[in-house]
């Protein structure tokens, strides 16, 4: 079940491109190979929350830095993200 308010993959990739100063990153691109670092990962988590109001734990970026995988973790309800 998709998380409420989560961005589409295209929206998420656009945001990643903005933060990484690259045009149209591919879904299979690696966040860190594109120039991301720990500070950029923090910027990404803050931007996701500011734009779409959903939480992206920074650990998700480090565990699976493939952009499509990060997006998938953002759009998939996990027990920690489900509303009580």
Secondary structure, DSSP 4 states (H G I P E B T S, - for coil): -BPTTPPPHHHHHHHHHHHHT-SS--TT-BTTTTT--HHHHHHHHHHHHHHH-----HHHHHH--BHHHHHHHHHB--TTTS--
